[in-house]
Amino acid sequence: MQTTKRPVSRVRMALTWLIFVGVTVAWIAFLIWRRQNSPAPAETPPPFAAAIISLVAGGFFFVAGAASYAILLATDCFTFNFKTPVWSGFKARLYFANIVVMTGFALGIGFGITPLVSPLLMDFGVSAQMAFFVPVMAMVVVLQIVRVFLLIWAPVEPRLITKRLLACGLTPAQLQTALPVGISNPLNSSFKKMSRVEEDIGALWIGPEQLVYYGDSGDFAVTREQLAQIERKADSGGTSMLGGITHLILHVREANGGERQIRFHMEGQWTMGGKGRAMDALEERIVEWHAGTVPQAPAVTSS
């Protein structure tokens, strides 16, 4: 078996960050430009009244964002039927959930800090209208960057996998020995995916003779003889590139003589760094398994 590791290109990583931040800042700049060219209100409230309005608005939006997040966590992003595949619908809902939750937090914090930041901006000649608007938009940029490293939906991913596989007939005892993972085809461009890169999520067992995967919409098993190559490669079209993660890719020989590539995504980690460490641990375990040094484990079968 061949093992290939390709470190993340610093140039490509920097370009990805440039595109990510640049697009966000460009939208904010456009909104500020539009706001600047709009007619100023005939009357502006006194500074004390403006501060009270800003704090009240900040509190409202922050509570709304926190409440939305709590409801979405508790309901697995409004996923209730686990008898049929759930990942495709979950990804679509998660796209809008990110907008609602992150916008609520950004507006809440932005309005909350406006009474402190606005006077400083006005000291530099910024108009009162713009000084009120800029801190809010700045928090949108900051939280978009924070969201890359802090993965707020980490608790939902393993729970979604567990509920789906229990509905498929697996037992809690079987799932206790599994790793929650996602998979995708590295030959499919991630740039075309508006939401999560994973094409399926499920559980992976490293058994005595096979790697066994049961997922939301499919399953497979890989023997030592079928595993032709282990590769570590960054996904240029995913946000994982921003964190410097290289994904584990298995090159698997198929019965028809072809080769299938399976890219793994680690699920359930709160940070991008945690995902990277989990990916390293998975590679180590699979290399040990291929060398025959993994302890014997009970076979995983659907009941």
N, C-alpha and C positions, 0 to 999 in steps of 0.2 A: 504494500500500500504506500502510495506517495503522499507526503504531507507538504503543503505549500502555504506559506504565510506571506501576505503582502501588507506591509505597514501602510497606515493611512498617509496619503500624500499631504504634506503640510500646505502645499500650494493649492491643491484641490479643496482642502478643508477651509483654507482662508477664503477662497472664492465662494464656497458655499455660504460661509458666514456673511460675506459681502453682499451676496444676493439676498439672503434671508433678511438681514438688517436693512439693506438698501431699499427693498420693496416696502417694508414696513414704514421706514422713515419717509419714503416718497409719498405714501398715502397720507401720513400725518402732515407733511409739508403742504400737500395739496389742500387738505382740509383747513389748515391754518391760513393759507393764501385766500381761499374762498371766504373764510371768516373775516379776514382783514379787509377784503374789498366790499363786504356787506355794510350797509349803512349803520352807523352807530345809533344806539337807542337814544331817544330824546332826553331821558333822565336816567341816571345811574343811581342805585341805592348808596347810602353812606357806607364807608368801609366797615363799620361794626355790623350793620345790617347785612352787608354782602358776606361777611364772615359767618354769620349765623345761618344764612341761606345755604352757604357752601357746606357747612358742617352737617346740617340737616340732610341735604342731598347726598352727601358722602355716606352718612349713616344708613340712609334708605338703600342706596345701591349696594353697599357692602353687605347688609343683612339679606338683601334679595339674592346676591351672589352666593352667600353662604347657605341660605335656605335651598336654593336651586341645587347646589352641590350635594347637600345632605339628602335631598329627595332622590336625586339621580343615583347616588351611591346606594341608598336603601332599596331602590327598585331595579338595580342593575341596568340603569338607563332605560327604564320602562320596558324591560324584557321579562315576560311572564310565561310564555309558552316554550318549554324546553323539549317538547316532543318532536319538533322539527328543527332544522338548522337555524342557528340564531346569529352567527357572526356577521353575515352580510348586512342584515337589518341593524344590528348593534353598531357597526361602523358608521352607517349613515346617520343614526341618531347621535352618535358620539361627536360627529363633525359639528352639529348644531349645538350640542351640549357644551363643547369647548367655547363656542362664541358667547353663549349666554353666561356661563359661569365666569370666564375670564373677563368679559366686558363688565359684569357686575363688580368684580373685585377691583378692576382697573379704575372704573368710575368712582367707586367708593373711596379708594385710597387717594385718587387724584383730587377729588373734591375736598377730602379731608386735609390734605396738605396745602391746598390753595391759599388759606389765610396766612400761612407762614411763608410761602414761596412768592406769592404775588407782589408783596411790597418790595422784595429784593429785585424782582424783574422790573418794576416801575422805577426803581432807583437807577436802572441802566437805560431808561428812556422808553421802555415798552409801555404801550397804551394799557389802560386799565382793563379794557375788553380782552386784549390779547393775553395780559398777565393772568387773567382768570381762566383762559382757555388752554394755555400751553402746559401747565402742570398735569392736567387731566390727560392730554394726548401723550405726554411724556410717560405717564404710567402705563399706557397701553403698550408702548414700545418695551418698557422694562419688564412687564409681566409676560410678554411674548418670549423674551429671552429667558426668563426664569422658567417658563413652561418647558423649555428644551431640556433642562437639567432636573427639574422637579416634576415627576410623573404622577399627577394627581389621581389618575384612574387605576393605579396599581392594585388597590384592594378588589376591584371588580373583576379583573382578568382571571385569577385562579378560581373565583367563585363561579364565574360564568362557565368555565371549563368543567368544574365539578358538577354543577347542576345539569349541564347538558349530558355528560357521560353517565351520570346516575340515571337519567331518563332513558339512556340507550341500553341500560341493563348492567353496567359495571357496578361493583360493590364499593362501599367506603374503604374496606380493607385494601382493595386493589389500588385505589387512588392514593392511598397514603404513601405508597412506594414510587409514585410517578413524579415526573418533573413537568410543571406547566410550561408549555412552549407554544410558539406560533411557527408556521412554516410559510415559505413563499418560493416562487421560482425566480432565481437570480437573472434568468434570461429575459424576464418581463421588466420593462423600465418602471421604476418607482416614481418617475416624474409625472406619469399619467394618473397616479392615484391621489385623489383629493384628500383621502383620510388615511387610515392605517395601512402600512405596507403589507402586513400579514394577509395571506389569502385564506388561511384557516388557522384555528387554534385548537389545542388538544393537550393530551398527556403523552409523555415519552417514558418508556421503561427501558432500562439497560439490563437485559436479561442474560442468562448464561450463554445462550447461543445466538440471540437475535436482539436487534434494536426494534422495539415495537412501539408504534404510534397509533393512538386512537384519537380522532379529531371530530370536530363539529360536523364535517361533511365527508370524511374519508378516513382511511387507515392504511397502514403499510407495515411491512416488516423487512428488515435488512439483515442478512447474514454476513459473517466475516468475509466469505468468498465474494459476495456482491459488492463490498465496499472497495472501490478502486482508488479513491483519493479523498483526502481531507484538505480542505482549502479554507483559509481565513482571508476575507476580502471585505472592504468597506462598500456600503451601498451609497453610491454617489447621489441618488435621488431621494434618500430618506433623511429624516432629522437625526438619525443615529450618526451620520457623518459629522454633524456639528459637535458631537461628543467624542469623536475620535474612535468609535467602535468599529471593529472588524468582525463581520458575522462568520459563523461557522457554516461551511457549505460542504455537504457530502455528495460525492460523485458515485452514483450507484449503477451497477450493471443490471440491465433488465433481461428478461428471458428471451426477448426477440433480438438481442444483440446490441440494442441501443443503450444509451446512458441517460439517466435522470439526475438532475441537480436539485438538491433539497437545501434551502437556506433556512437556518433556525433563527428565531427571535425569542429572547427570554422574556417571560411574563411574570408580573407580580412584584417587580422591584420598584422602589420609590424614586430612585435616582438613576441618571444615565451612567454614573460610575458603577452603581450596583449591577446594572445590566452588563457592563463590560466584564466585571469580576465573575458574574454568573456564566458568561459565555466562555471565559477562560477555564472555569471549573468543568463545564460540559465538554469542552475539547479534551481536557485531561482524562476525564472518565471514559470517553469514547476511544481514545488512544489506548488506554489501559485495557478496555474491553477487547479491542482488536488484538492486543498482545496476549489475551487469555488470562489476565490477572484480576479480573473482576470476580468477587465471590459469587457463588451460585445463588440464584434467586428463583422464587417460584414463578412458574409460567403465568402469563397474564391471559386470561380468557374471558370472553363476554359471557355473562350468565343469562 
